Amino acid sequence: MNRADRTATPVRVISAWLDPAAWDGETEAGGVRVPAVVMASVALDEIVVRT
């Protein structure tokens, strides 16, 4: 991942999280279905570890 992508990805994710609907219901990633708030925590961990 290049430097521009490392900056743009967190910005896109944070922008999406500003929408209250992003925290409601369930979501799926990699065949795993979990509450959206749990997936947000996983995504945040990934951003912190990989950037």
Secondary structure, 3 states (H helix, E strand, C coil): CCHHHHHHHHHHHHHHHCCHHHHCCEEEECCEEEEHHHHHHHHHHHHHHHC
